[in-house]
Amino acid sequence: MNPATTVKIPLRTRIAVGGALIGAFMAVLNIQVVNTSLPDIQGGIGTGLDNGGWISTAYLIGEIIVIPLSGWLSQVFSFRRYLIGSTIMFLIFSAACGMATNFPEMVTLRAFQGFSGGVLIPLALTTVITMLPDRAKPVGFAAFALTATFAPAIGPTIGGLVTDLYGWRSIFFLNLIPGAVMLTALFYGLDKSPMQLKKFAAGDWLGIVTIAIGLASLQIVLEEGNKDDWFGSPFILRLSILSAVALTAFLVQELRPGNKNPLVNLRLFQRWNFTFASIANVTLGFVLYAAVYLIPTYLAEAHGYSARQAGAVMLWIGLPQLVIIPFMPLLMRRIDPRYLLAAGFIVFSISAFLNVHLGPNDSGPQMLIPNLIRALGQAMIFPPISQIVNAGIPLRDASSASSLFNMLRNLGGAIGIATVQTFITNREKFHAAIMSPQVSLLDPATQYRLHVLQGYFQTHGLTSAAAARHQAIILIGHTITTQAYYMAYGDAFALLGAGMIFATAATLMLRKPAVNI
C-alpha cells in the first residue's frame, strides 16, 4: 500500500492550514469590498473621484511590494511569528482605516494595510505546500482556489450590502471577527521556530530596493495610466522608465552568479512546467480581474445598476464555485490536472464569447448563463494550476514558488484592468467613427428619423421647431455613442476570450506533473 495514501493529518495541521486560508480569503475580499464602496468612502473623507482612486492604489502598492518579500521575511522572523504578526497588523490597520477622517490619513493607512495583508496570500499557499502531504494537497489547493475566485465574486455584493445598511466605515471592521478566528487557529496550529535575524542583515537589499521601486512604480502606472492618457503624461512616462530600470536591475541582481542569497529563486523558471504554468497564471490573472472589473462597470454604465445590483449579478460567478470546487480534488486524483486546466480555460473562454454581442436588452438576467459557465471554468482552473506550478518544487523553494505564483497573478490582474480600460475607450471611438459617417444629416433615412423625433419633442413640451430638431440631433448622437459603447464592451469580452485561448495554448505545453496524489 502506498504510504502517502495512509498518512493521517494531525488536527493541529488542519487548523493551521484552515487559519492561513481564512487570511488569504480576507485579504482578497478586502480589495473588492473597498472598491465597491469607494464613492461612499470618497464622500465620507471629503475627496474627489480622481483622488479616491488612490485609496485602492495605495493598498495594491503595499500588497504587490510585500508578496515577493514574504518568503524571506518568514525565514528572518520565523514563519509563525511573521504570519501571526502580519495578521495582527492587518487587523489593526483595517480598524484604523474605518476611523480615518481625511484623505492623506486614509491613503497612508491603506498602504500599511496592503503591506500587512499582502503577506496572507502567499503564506497561505506556502502552508498548503509545506504542511500537507501530497495526498491531501489537492484539497488544500481547492480551498486556496476559493480565496482567489470566490472572494472577488462575492466582494461587490458584501461591499454594497454592508455599506447600504451600516455605512462605509463598517466594511473595514468586517475583518475583525474572521481575523480573531484566524489568530486563534494560527497560535494553536503553527509550530514555534527560532528567528534568524542574521538573515536580515545578510539580506539581498539591492534586490529588495529594486523590486519595491519597480513594482510600486508599475502599479501606479497601471492604475493611473488610462486616466492620465498614458505616455502623454510626463508623470506616467517618468514612472514607466523608473519601473523598467528598477525591474531590469532586479533581474540582473537575482540572476547574478555571485548572489548567494537571492530574494526569490528566479531559477525556478528553468523548470518547464513552472514556466508555462506561470504564463497561464499571468493570463488567468489578466482575464479574471479584468472580468471582475468589466461586468459591474458595464452594468453600471449601460444599464444604471447600483453597486449592490451589480454585486447580485456577480454573485452567480461565486456561489456555484462553492458546490463545484469541493469535487475538484476527487477529479484531480483521477484525471490528469493538465486536462482539467485546459478544459477550465476553454469553458472560461466560452463564457466570455457569449458576452460579445451586447445590446440594450443585455443586462443582468442575460448574463446569468455566461456567469454560471464562467463559475464552472474558474472552479476547474485554480486547483489544477496551483498543483502543477508547485509540483516537484523542493520545500526550500516553496516560499519563492508561492511568492512568484501570487505576484504574477496579481500583476496580470493589474495589467488586465488597465488594458481593458484603455481598450474600451479606444474601441468606443473606433465604432463611433465607423458609424457616424453612415448617419449623415443629408441621408433620407436620417432625415426621416429626425422628423419623427422632432415631432415627438414638439408634442412633449418643445414648441420651437428649431429647438426640437436640435434635441433630435443630440439624441441621435447619443444613440451612436451608446451603440458604440455596447460594441466596445462586446469587443472587450472577446479580448478576454482570446486571452483564455492563449492560456489554453500554454497549458498544452505542460508535461505531466511528477507528483504522487
C-alpha positions, 0 to 999 in steps of 0.5 A: 500500500502506498504510504502517502495514501495512509498518512493521517493529518494531525488536527493541529495541521488542519487548523493551521492550514484552515487559519492561513486560508481564512487570511488569504480569503480576507485579504482578497475580499478586502480589495473588492469590498473597498472598491465597491464602496469607494464613492461612499468612502470618497464622500465620507473623507471629503475627496474627489473621484480622481483622488479616491482612486488612490485609496485602492492604489495605495493598498495594491502598492503595499500588497504587490511590494510585500508578496515577493518579500514574504518568503524571506521575511518568514525565514528572518522572523520565523514563519509563525511569528511573521504570519501571526504578526502580519495578521495582527497588523492587518487587523489593526490597520483595517480598524484604523482605516474605518476611523480615518477622517481625511484623505492623506490619513486614509491613503497612508493607512491603506498602504500599511494595510496592503503591506500587512495583508499582502503577506496572507496570500502567499503564506497561505499557499506556502502552508498548503505546500509545506504542511500537507502531504501530497495526498491531501494537497489537492484539497488544500489547493481547492480551498486556496482556489476559493480565496482567489475566485470566490472572494472577488465574486462575492466582494461587490455584493458584501461591499454594497450590502454592508455599506447600504445598511451600516455605512462605509466605515463598517466594511473595514471592521468586517475583518475583525471577527474572521481575523480573531478566528484566524489568530486563534487557529494560527497560535494553536496550529503553527509550530514555534521556530527560532528567528534568524535575524542574521538573515536580515542583515545578510539580506539581498537589499539591492534586490529588495530596493529594486523590486519595491521601486519597480513594482510600486512604480508599475502599479501606479502606472497601471492604475493611473495610466488610462486616466492620465492618457498614458505616455502623454503624461510626463508623470506616467512616462517618468514612472514607466522608465523608473519601473523598467530600470528598477525591474531590469536591475532586479533581474540582473541582481537575482540572476547574478552568479555571485548572489548567494542569497537571492530574494526569490529563486528566479531559477525556478523558471528553468523548470518547464512546467513552472514556466508555462504554468506561470504564463497561464497564471499571468493570463488567468490573472489578466482575464479574471480581474479584468472580468471582475472589473468589466461586468459591474462597470458595464452594468453600471454604465449601460444599464444604471445598476447600483453597486449592490445590483451589480454585486447580485449579478456577480454573485452567480460567478461565486456561489456555484464555485462553492458546490463545484470546487469541493469535487475538484480534488476527487477529479484531480486524483483521477484525471490528469490536472493538465486536462482539467486546466485546459478544459477550465480555460476553454469553458472560461473562454466560452463564457466570455464569447457569449458576452460579445454581442451586447445590446440594450436588452443585455443586462443582468438576467442575460448574463446569468448563463455566461456567469454560471459557465464562467463559475464552472471554468474558474472552479476547474482552473485554480486547483489544477494550476496551483498543483502543477506550478508547485509540483516537484518544487523542493520545500526550500523553494516553496516560499519563492514558488508561492511568492512568484505564483501570487505576484504574477497573478496579481500583476496580470490582474493589474495589467488586465484592468488597465488594458481593458480600460484603455481598450474600451475607450479606444474601441468606443471611438473606433465604432463611433467613427465607423458609424457616424459617417453612415448617419449623415444629416443629408441621408433620407433615412436620417432625415426621416428619423429626425422628423419623427423625433422632432415631432415627438419633442414638439408634442412633449413640451418643445414648441420651437421647431428649431429647438426640437430638431436640435434635441433630435440631433443630440439624441441621435448622437447619443444613440451612436455613442451608446451603440458604440459603447455596447460594441466596445464592451462586446469587443472587450469580452472577446479580448478576454476570450482570446486571452483564455485561448492563449492560456489554453495554448500554454497549458498544452505545453505542460508535461505531466506533473511528477507528483504522487496524489 
